[in-house]
């Protein structure tokens, strides 16, 4: 595992015996894959106040 817990656009998280891969996207989107639990979680968010406001982040 990368010492910074980040690589190839994925975050690596280890909590005890559970290991997870996380992808964090723009606007609050999250993909979390936990192989030990056969679990995939997808969260889709739009964390922008106004449609024109989002372009200020780029």
mmJSON file of the N, C-alpha and C atoms, coordinates in Angstrom:
{"data_MODEL":{"atom_site":{
"group_PDB":["ATOM","ATOM","ATOM","ATOM","ATOM","ATOM","ATOM","ATOM","ATOM","ATOM","ATOM","ATOM","ATOM","ATOM","ATOM","ATOM","ATOM","ATOM","ATOM","ATOM","ATOM","ATOM","ATOM","ATOM","ATOM","ATOM","ATOM","ATOM","ATOM","ATOM","ATOM","ATOM","ATOM","ATOM","ATOM","ATOM","ATOM","ATOM","ATOM","ATOM","ATOM","ATOM","ATOM","ATOM","ATOM","ATOM","ATOM","ATOM","ATOM","ATOM","ATOM","ATOM","ATOM","ATOM","ATOM","ATOM","ATOM","ATOM","ATOM","ATOM","ATOM","ATOM","ATOM","ATOM","ATOM","ATOM","ATOM","ATOM","ATOM","ATOM","ATOM","ATOM","ATOM","ATOM","ATOM","ATOM","ATOM","ATOM","ATOM","ATOM","ATOM","ATOM","ATOM","ATOM","ATOM","ATOM","ATOM","ATOM","ATOM","ATOM","ATOM","ATOM","ATOM","ATOM","ATOM","ATOM","ATOM","ATOM","ATOM","ATOM","ATOM","ATOM","ATOM","ATOM","ATOM","ATOM","ATOM","ATOM","ATOM","ATOM","ATOM","ATOM","ATOM","ATOM","ATOM","ATOM","ATOM","ATOM","ATOM","ATOM","ATOM","ATOM","ATOM","ATOM","ATOM","ATOM","ATOM","ATOM","ATOM","ATOM","ATOM","ATOM","ATOM","ATOM","ATOM","ATOM","ATOM","ATOM","ATOM","ATOM","ATOM","ATOM","ATOM","ATOM","ATOM","ATOM","ATOM","ATOM","ATOM","ATOM","ATOM","ATOM","ATOM","ATOM","ATOM","ATOM","ATOM","ATOM","ATOM","ATOM","ATOM","ATOM","ATOM","ATOM","ATOM","ATOM","ATOM","ATOM","ATOM","ATOM","ATOM","ATOM","ATOM","ATOM"],
"id":[1,2,3,4,5,6,7,8,9,10,11,12,13,14,15,16,17,18,19,20,21,22,23,24,25,26,27,28,29,30,31,32,33,34,35,36,37,38,39,40,41,42,43,44,45,46,47,48,49,50,51,52,53,54,55,56,57,58,59,60,61,62,63,64,65,66,67,68,69,70,71,72,73,74,75,76,77,78,79,80,81,82,83,84,85,86,87,88,89,90,91,92,93,94,95,96,97,98,99,100,101,102,103,104,105,106,107,108,109,110,111,112,113,114,115,116,117,118,119,120,121,122,123,124,125,126,127,128,129,130,131,132,133,134,135,136,137,138,139,140,141,142,143,144,145,146,147,148,149,150,151,152,153,154,155,156,157,158,159,160,161,162,163,164,165,166,167,168,169,170,171,172,173,174],
"type_symbol":["N","C","C","N","C","C","N","C","C","N","C","C","N","C","C","N","C","C","N","C","C","N","C","C","N","C","C","N","C","C","N","C","C","N","C","C","N","C","C","N","C","C","N","C","C","N","C","C","N","C","C","N","C","C","N","C","C","N","C","C","N","C","C","N","C","C","N","C","C","N","C","C","N","C","C","N","C","C","N","C","C","N","C","C","N","C","C","N","C","C","N","C","C","N","C","C","N","C","C","N","C","C","N","C","C","N","C","C","N","C","C","N","C","C","N","C","C","N","C","C","N","C","C","N","C","C","N","C","C","N","C","C","N","C","C","N","C","C","N","C","C","N","C","C","N","C","C","N","C","C","N","C","C","N","C","C","N","C","C","N","C","C","N","C","C","N","C","C","N","C","C","N","C","C"],
"label_atom_id":["N","CA","C","N","CA","C","N","CA","C","N","CA","C","N","CA","C","N","CA","C","N","CA","C","N","CA","C","N","CA","C","N","CA","C","N","CA","C","N","CA","C","N","CA","C","N","CA","C","N","CA","C","N","CA","C","N","CA","C","N","CA","C","N","CA","C","N","CA","C","N","CA","C","N","CA","C","N","CA","C","N","CA","C","N","CA","C","N","CA","C","N","CA","C","N","CA","C","N","CA","C","N","CA","C","N","CA","C","N","CA","C","N","CA","C","N","CA","C","N","CA","C","N","CA","C","N","CA","C","N","CA","C","N","CA","C","N","CA","C","N","CA","C","N","CA","C","N","CA","C","N","CA","C","N","CA","C","N","CA","C","N","CA","C","N","CA","C","N","CA","C","N","CA","C","N","CA","C","N","CA","C","N","CA","C","N","CA","C","N","CA","C","N","CA","C","N","CA","C","N","CA","C"],
"label_alt_id":[null,null,null,null,null,null,null,null,null,null,null,null,null,null,null,null,null,null,null,null,null,null,null,null,null,null,null,null,null,null,null,null,null,null,null,null,null,null,null,null,null,null,null,null,null,null,null,null,null,null,null,null,null,null,null,null,null,null,null,null,null,null,null,null,null,null,null,null,null,null,null,null,null,null,null,null,null,null,null,null,null,null,null,null,null,null,null,null,null,null,null,null,null,null,null,null,null,null,null,null,null,null,null,null,null,null,null,null,null,null,null,null,null,null,null,null,null,null,null,null,null,null,null,null,null,null,null,null,null,null,null,null,null,null,null,null,null,null,null,null,null,null,null,null,null,null,null,null,null,null,null,null,null,null,null,null,null,null,null,null,null,null,null,null,null,null,null,null,null,null,null,null,null,null],
"label_comp_id":["UNK","UNK","UNK","UNK","UNK","UNK","UNK","UNK","UNK","UNK","UNK","UNK","UNK","UNK","UNK","UNK","UNK","UNK","UNK","UNK","UNK","UNK","UNK","UNK","UNK","UNK","UNK","UNK","UNK","UNK","UNK","UNK","UNK","UNK","UNK","UNK","UNK","UNK","UNK","UNK","UNK","UNK","UNK","UNK","UNK","UNK","UNK","UNK","UNK","UNK","UNK","UNK","UNK","UNK","UNK","UNK","UNK","UNK","UNK","UNK","UNK","UNK","UNK","UNK","UNK","UNK","UNK","UNK","UNK","UNK","UNK","UNK","UNK","UNK","UNK","UNK","UNK","UNK","UNK","UNK","UNK","UNK","UNK","UNK","UNK","UNK","UNK","UNK","UNK","UNK","UNK","UNK","UNK","UNK","UNK","UNK","UNK","UNK","UNK","UNK","UNK","UNK","UNK","UNK","UNK","UNK","UNK","UNK","UNK","UNK","UNK","UNK","UNK","UNK","UNK","UNK","UNK","UNK","UNK","UNK","UNK","UNK","UNK","UNK","UNK","UNK","UNK","UNK","UNK","UNK","UNK","UNK","UNK","UNK","UNK","UNK","UNK","UNK","UNK","UNK","UNK","UNK","UNK","UNK","UNK","UNK","UNK","UNK","UNK","UNK","UNK","UNK","UNK","UNK","UNK","UNK","UNK","UNK","UNK","UNK","UNK","UNK","UNK","UNK","UNK","UNK","UNK","UNK","UNK","UNK","UNK","UNK","UNK","UNK"],
"label_asym_id":["A","A","A","A","A","A","A","A","A","A","A","A","A","A","A","A","A","A","A","A","A","A","A","A","A","A","A","A","A","A","A","A","A","A","A","A","A","A","A","A","A","A","A","A","A","A","A","A","A","A","A","A","A","A","A","A","A","A","A","A","A","A","A","A","A","A","A","A","A","A","A","A","A","A","A","A","A","A","A","A","A","A","A","A","A","A","A","A","A","A","A","A","A","A","A","A","A","A","A","A","A","A","A","A","A","A","A","A","A","A","A","A","A","A","A","A","A","A","A","A","A","A","A","A","A","A","A","A","A","A","A","A","A","A","A","A","A","A","A","A","A","A","A","A","A","A","A","A","A","A","A","A","A","A","A","A","A","A","A","A","A","A","A","A","A","A","A","A","A","A","A","A","A","A"],
"label_entity_id":["1","1","1","1","1","1","1","1","1","1","1","1","1","1","1","1","1","1","1","1","1","1","1","1","1","1","1","1","1","1","1","1","1","1","1","1","1","1","1","1","1","1","1","1","1","1","1","1","1","1","1","1","1","1","1","1","1","1","1","1","1","1","1","1","1","1","1","1","1","1","1","1","1","1","1","1","1","1","1","1","1","1","1","1","1","1","1","1","1","1","1","1","1","1","1","1","1","1","1","1","1","1","1","1","1","1","1","1","1","1","1","1","1","1","1","1","1","1","1","1","1","1","1","1","1","1","1","1","1","1","1","1","1","1","1","1","1","1","1","1","1","1","1","1","1","1","1","1","1","1","1","1","1","1","1","1","1","1","1","1","1","1","1","1","1","1","1","1","1","1","1","1","1","1"],
"label_seq_id":[1,1,1,2,2,2,3,3,3,4,4,4,5,5,5,6,6,6,7,7,7,8,8,8,9,9,9,10,10,10,11,11,11,12,12,12,13,13,13,14,14,14,15,15,15,16,16,16,17,17,17,18,18,18,19,19,19,20,20,20,21,21,21,22,22,22,23,23,23,24,24,24,25,25,25,26,26,26,27,27,27,28,28,28,29,29,29,30,30,30,31,31,31,32,32,32,33,33,33,34,34,34,35,35,35,36,36,36,37,37,37,38,38,38,39,39,39,40,40,40,41,41,41,42,42,42,43,43,43,44,44,44,45,45,45,46,46,46,47,47,47,48,48,48,49,49,49,50,50,50,51,51,51,52,52,52,53,53,53,54,54,54,55,55,55,56,56,56,57,57,57,58,58,58],
"pdbx_PDB_ins_code":[null,null,null,null,null,null,null,null,null,null,null,null,null,null,null,null,null,null,null,null,null,null,null,null,null,null,null,null,null,null,null,null,null,null,null,null,null,null,null,null,null,null,null,null,null,null,null,null,null,null,null,null,null,null,null,null,null,null,null,null,null,null,null,null,null,null,null,null,null,null,null,null,null,null,null,null,null,null,null,null,null,null,null,null,null,null,null,null,null,null,null,null,null,null,null,null,null,null,null,null,null,null,null,null,null,null,null,null,null,null,null,null,null,null,null,null,null,null,null,null,null,null,null,null,null,null,null,null,null,null,null,null,null,null,null,null,null,null,null,null,null,null,null,null,null,null,null,null,null,null,null,null,null,null,null,null,null,null,null,null,null,null,null,null,null,null,null,null,null,null,null,null,null,null],
"Cartn_x":[0.849,0.0,0.891,0.484,1.176,1.193,2.316,2.368,1.373,1.015,0.048,-1.388,-1.569,-2.876,-3.616,-2.869,-3.491,-2.708,-3.421,-2.748,-3.73,-3.375,-4.202,-5.629,-5.769,-7.056,-7.955,-7.397,-8.145,-7.486,-8.307,-7.825,-7.921,-6.96,-6.933,-7.126,-8.083,-8.418,-8.389,-7.696,-7.631,-8.07,-9.127,-9.65,-9.686,-8.715,-8.638,-8.359,-9.242,-9.082,-9.852,-10.538,-11.336,-10.528,-10.488,-9.754,-10.739,-10.645,-11.577,-10.826,-11.391,-10.907,-11.962,-11.533,-12.483,-12.068,-13.041,-12.83,-13.709,-13.103,-13.828,-13.876,-15.085,-15.228,-15.731,-15.821,-16.269,-17.728,-18.035,-19.411,-19.868,-18.977,-19.331,-19.59,-19.345,-19.542,-18.522,-18.972,-18.099,-18.393,-17.329,-17.449,-16.598,-17.177,-16.464,-16.629,-15.516,-15.508,-14.835,-15.553,-15.032,-15.084,-13.966,-13.953,-14.34,-13.884,-14.158,-15.651,-16.422,-17.869,-18.676,-17.99,-18.67,-19.616,-19.104,-19.933,-19.381,-20.272,-19.948,-20.984,-20.517,-21.406,-21.126,-22.187,-22.064,-22.932,-22.338,-23.066,-22.945,-24.086,-24.111,-24.697,-23.927,-24.355,-24.122,-24.797,-24.52,-24.375,-23.153,-22.888,-22.5,-23.343,-23.103,-24.329,-24.095,-25.197,-25.998,-25.318,-25.955,-25.204,-25.896,-25.249,-24.051,-24.135,-23.017,-21.852,-22.15,-21.137,-20.117,-20.537,-19.642,-18.413,-18.506,-17.367,-16.27,-16.558,-15.531,-14.483,-14.797,-13.864,-12.829,-12.987,-12.073,-11.189],
"Cartn_y":[-1.18,0.0,1.239,2.227,3.507,4.131,4.654,5.258,6.401,7.063,8.154,7.652,6.355,5.717,6.208,6.611,7.12,6.643,6.201,5.81,5.519,5.902,5.664,6.179,7.353,8.028,7.324,6.423,5.716,5.93,6.093,6.133,4.731,4.356,3.04,3.231,2.532,2.698,1.34,1.274,0.037,0.329,-0.351,-0.213,-1.603,-1.908,-3.251,-4.265,-5.259,-6.285,-5.952,-4.823,-4.429,-3.468,-3.769,-2.953,-2.42,-1.123,-0.519,0.321,0.381,1.252,2.339,3.6,4.692,5.6,5.99,6.987,8.174,9.347,10.547,11.499,11.839,12.658,14.059,14.821,16.203,16.279,17.23,17.437,16.51,15.673,14.779,13.34,12.99,11.61,10.689,9.502,8.534,7.134,6.366,4.934,4.245,3.312,2.583,1.088,0.381,-1.058,-1.748,-2.668,-3.415,-4.901,-5.454,-6.844,-7.874,-7.683,-8.661,-8.818,-7.786,-7.802,-7.979,-8.155,-8.209,-7.021,-5.829,-4.628,-3.52,-2.909,-1.716,-0.661,0.533,1.644,2.781,3.31,4.448,5.57,6.745,7.914,9.008,9.482,10.559,11.801,12.865,14.124,15.269,16.348,17.577,18.666,18.897,19.835,21.206,21.77,23.104,23.953,25.206,26.105,26.515,26.723,27.223,26.645,26.373,25.77,26.57,27.897,28.728,28.697,28.435,28.457,27.334,26.174,25.025,25.297,26.153,26.421,27.206,27.782,28.505,27.561,26.267,25.3,24.823,25.153,24.668,25.758],
"Cartn_z":[0.0,0.0,0.0,-0.755,-0.811,0.59,1.05,2.387,2.562,1.468,1.548,1.422,1.242,1.088,-0.141,-1.185,-2.408,-3.61,-4.633,-5.858,-6.972,-8.174,-9.363,-9.181,-8.572,-8.347,-7.334,-6.542,-5.505,-4.15,-3.115,-1.739,-1.168,-0.346,0.286,1.782,2.352,3.761,4.442,5.566,6.342,7.768,8.208,9.564,10.184,11.012,11.584,10.49,10.357,9.327,8.049,8.023,6.859,5.994,4.699,3.738,2.702,2.379,1.426,0.407,-0.788,-1.857,-2.034,-2.089,-2.251,-3.397,-4.182,-5.218,-4.861,-4.732,-4.332,-5.512,-5.945,-7.136,-6.856,-7.911,-7.856,-7.401,-6.559,-6.122,-5.019,-4.501,-3.407,-3.81,-5.067,-5.513,-4.841,-4.449,-3.775,-4.313,-4.545,-4.805,-3.75,-3.023,-1.979,-2.236,-2.305,-2.564,-1.389,-0.738,0.409,0.058,-0.443,-0.912,0.155,1.399,2.458,2.734,2.444,2.69,1.404,0.257,-1.048,-1.197,-0.884,-0.821,-1.709,-2.468,-3.246,-2.888,-2.51,-2.172,-3.143,-3.74,-4.647,-4.098,-3.914,-3.427,-4.476,-4.948,-5.931,-5.274,-5.257,-4.65,-5.623,-5.379,-6.111,-5.057,-4.626,-3.541,-4.083,-4.917,-5.449,-5.145,-4.83,-4.493,-5.723,-6.816,-8.03,-9.221,-10.325,-11.489,-11.985,-11.98,-12.432,-11.442,-10.174,-9.127,-9.278,-9.794,-9.877,-10.731,-11.711,-12.592,-11.883,-10.734,-9.978,-9.406,-9.322,-8.753,-9.755,-11.037,-12.07,-12.587],
"occupancy":[1.0,1.0,1.0,1.0,1.0,1.0,1.0,1.0,1.0,1.0,1.0,1.0,1.0,1.0,1.0,1.0,1.0,1.0,1.0,1.0,1.0,1.0,1.0,1.0,1.0,1.0,1.0,1.0,1.0,1.0,1.0,1.0,1.0,1.0,1.0,1.0,1.0,1.0,1.0,1.0,1.0,1.0,1.0,1.0,1.0,1.0,1.0,1.0,1.0,1.0,1.0,1.0,1.0,1.0,1.0,1.0,1.0,1.0,1.0,1.0,1.0,1.0,1.0,1.0,1.0,1.0,1.0,1.0,1.0,1.0,1.0,1.0,1.0,1.0,1.0,1.0,1.0,1.0,1.0,1.0,1.0,1.0,1.0,1.0,1.0,1.0,1.0,1.0,1.0,1.0,1.0,1.0,1.0,1.0,1.0,1.0,1.0,1.0,1.0,1.0,1.0,1.0,1.0,1.0,1.0,1.0,1.0,1.0,1.0,1.0,1.0,1.0,1.0,1.0,1.0,1.0,1.0,1.0,1.0,1.0,1.0,1.0,1.0,1.0,1.0,1.0,1.0,1.0,1.0,1.0,1.0,1.0,1.0,1.0,1.0,1.0,1.0,1.0,1.0,1.0,1.0,1.0,1.0,1.0,1.0,1.0,1.0,1.0,1.0,1.0,1.0,1.0,1.0,1.0,1.0,1.0,1.0,1.0,1.0,1.0,1.0,1.0,1.0,1.0,1.0,1.0,1.0,1.0,1.0,1.0,1.0,1.0,1.0,1.0],
"B_iso_or_equiv":[0.0,0.0,0.0,0.0,0.0,0.0,0.0,0.0,0.0,0.0,0.0,0.0,0.0,0.0,0.0,0.0,0.0,0.0,0.0,0.0,0.0,0.0,0.0,0.0,0.0,0.0,0.0,0.0,0.0,0.0,0.0,0.0,0.0,0.0,0.0,0.0,0.0,0.0,0.0,0.0,0.0,0.0,0.0,0.0,0.0,0.0,0.0,0.0,0.0,0.0,0.0,0.0,0.0,0.0,0.0,0.0,0.0,0.0,0.0,0.0,0.0,0.0,0.0,0.0,0.0,0.0,0.0,0.0,0.0,0.0,0.0,0.0,0.0,0.0,0.0,0.0,0.0,0.0,0.0,0.0,0.0,0.0,0.0,0.0,0.0,0.0,0.0,0.0,0.0,0.0,0.0,0.0,0.0,0.0,0.0,0.0,0.0,0.0,0.0,0.0,0.0,0.0,0.0,0.0,0.0,0.0,0.0,0.0,0.0,0.0,0.0,0.0,0.0,0.0,0.0,0.0,0.0,0.0,0.0,0.0,0.0,0.0,0.0,0.0,0.0,0.0,0.0,0.0,0.0,0.0,0.0,0.0,0.0,0.0,0.0,0.0,0.0,0.0,0.0,0.0,0.0,0.0,0.0,0.0,0.0,0.0,0.0,0.0,0.0,0.0,0.0,0.0,0.0,0.0,0.0,0.0,0.0,0.0,0.0,0.0,0.0,0.0,0.0,0.0,0.0,0.0,0.0,0.0,0.0,0.0,0.0,0.0,0.0,0.0],
"pdbx_formal_charge":[null,null,null,null,null,null,null,null,null,null,null,null,null,null,null,null,null,null,null,null,null,null,null,null,null,null,null,null,null,null,null,null,null,null,null,null,null,null,null,null,null,null,null,null,null,null,null,null,null,null,null,null,null,null,null,null,null,null,null,null,null,null,null,null,null,null,null,null,null,null,null,null,null,null,null,null,null,null,null,null,null,null,null,null,null,null,null,null,null,null,null,null,null,null,null,null,null,null,null,null,null,null,null,null,null,null,null,null,null,null,null,null,null,null,null,null,null,null,null,null,null,null,null,null,null,null,null,null,null,null,null,null,null,null,null,null,null,null,null,null,null,null,null,null,null,null,null,null,null,null,null,null,null,null,null,null,null,null,null,null,null,null,null,null,null,null,null,null,null,null,null,null,null,null],
"auth_seq_id":[1,1,1,2,2,2,3,3,3,4,4,4,5,5,5,6,6,6,7,7,7,8,8,8,9,9,9,10,10,10,11,11,11,12,12,12,13,13,13,14,14,14,15,15,15,16,16,16,17,17,17,18,18,18,19,19,19,20,20,20,21,21,21,22,22,22,23,23,23,24,24,24,25,25,25,26,26,26,27,27,27,28,28,28,29,29,29,30,30,30,31,31,31,32,32,32,33,33,33,34,34,34,35,35,35,36,36,36,37,37,37,38,38,38,39,39,39,40,40,40,41,41,41,42,42,42,43,43,43,44,44,44,45,45,45,46,46,46,47,47,47,48,48,48,49,49,49,50,50,50,51,51,51,52,52,52,53,53,53,54,54,54,55,55,55,56,56,56,57,57,57,58,58,58],
"auth_comp_id":["UNK","UNK","UNK","UNK","UNK","UNK","UNK","UNK","UNK","UNK","UNK","UNK","UNK","UNK","UNK","UNK","UNK","UNK","UNK","UNK","UNK","UNK","UNK","UNK","UNK","UNK","UNK","UNK","UNK","UNK","UNK","UNK","UNK","UNK","UNK","UNK","UNK","UNK","UNK","UNK","UNK","UNK","UNK","UNK","UNK","UNK","UNK","UNK","UNK","UNK","UNK","UNK","UNK","UNK","UNK","UNK","UNK","UNK","UNK","UNK","UNK","UNK","UNK","UNK","UNK","UNK","UNK","UNK","UNK","UNK","UNK","UNK","UNK","UNK","UNK","UNK","UNK","UNK","UNK","UNK","UNK","UNK","UNK","UNK","UNK","UNK","UNK","UNK","UNK","UNK","UNK","UNK","UNK","UNK","UNK","UNK","UNK","UNK","UNK","UNK","UNK","UNK","UNK","UNK","UNK","UNK","UNK","UNK","UNK","UNK","UNK","UNK","UNK","UNK","UNK","UNK","UNK","UNK","UNK","UNK","UNK","UNK","UNK","UNK","UNK","UNK","UNK","UNK","UNK","UNK","UNK","UNK","UNK","UNK","UNK","UNK","UNK","UNK","UNK","UNK","UNK","UNK","UNK","UNK","UNK","UNK","UNK","UNK","UNK","UNK","UNK","UNK","UNK","UNK","UNK","UNK","UNK","UNK","UNK","UNK","UNK","UNK","UNK","UNK","UNK","UNK","UNK","UNK","UNK","UNK","UNK","UNK","UNK","UNK"],
"auth_asym_id":["A","A","A","A","A","A","A","A","A","A","A","A","A","A","A","A","A","A","A","A","A","A","A","A","A","A","A","A","A","A","A","A","A","A","A","A","A","A","A","A","A","A","A","A","A","A","A","A","A","A","A","A","A","A","A","A","A","A","A","A","A","A","A","A","A","A","A","A","A","A","A","A","A","A","A","A","A","A","A","A","A","A","A","A","A","A","A","A","A","A","A","A","A","A","A","A","A","A","A","A","A","A","A","A","A","A","A","A","A","A","A","A","A","A","A","A","A","A","A","A","A","A","A","A","A","A","A","A","A","A","A","A","A","A","A","A","A","A","A","A","A","A","A","A","A","A","A","A","A","A","A","A","A","A","A","A","A","A","A","A","A","A","A","A","A","A","A","A","A","A","A","A","A","A"],
"auth_atom_id":["N","CA","C","N","CA","C","N","CA","C","N","CA","C","N","CA","C","N","CA","C","N","CA","C","N","CA","C","N","CA","C","N","CA","C","N","CA","C","N","CA","C","N","CA","C","N","CA","C","N","CA","C","N","CA","C","N","CA","C","N","CA","C","N","CA","C","N","CA","C","N","CA","C","N","CA","C","N","CA","C","N","CA","C","N","CA","C","N","CA","C","N","CA","C","N","CA","C","N","CA","C","N","CA","C","N","CA","C","N","CA","C","N","CA","C","N","CA","C","N","CA","C","N","CA","C","N","CA","C","N","CA","C","N","CA","C","N","CA","C","N","CA","C","N","CA","C","N","CA","C","N","CA","C","N","CA","C","N","CA","C","N","CA","C","N","CA","C","N","CA","C","N","CA","C","N","CA","C","N","CA","C","N","CA","C","N","CA","C","N","CA","C","N","CA","C","N","CA","C","N","CA","C"],
"pdbx_PDB_model_num":[1,1,1,1,1,1,1,1,1,1,1,1,1,1,1,1,1,1,1,1,1,1,1,1,1,1,1,1,1,1,1,1,1,1,1,1,1,1,1,1,1,1,1,1,1,1,1,1,1,1,1,1,1,1,1,1,1,1,1,1,1,1,1,1,1,1,1,1,1,1,1,1,1,1,1,1,1,1,1,1,1,1,1,1,1,1,1,1,1,1,1,1,1,1,1,1,1,1,1,1,1,1,1,1,1,1,1,1,1,1,1,1,1,1,1,1,1,1,1,1,1,1,1,1,1,1,1,1,1,1,1,1,1,1,1,1,1,1,1,1,1,1,1,1,1,1,1,1,1,1,1,1,1,1,1,1,1,1,1,1,1,1,1,1,1,1,1,1,1,1,1,1,1,1]
}}}
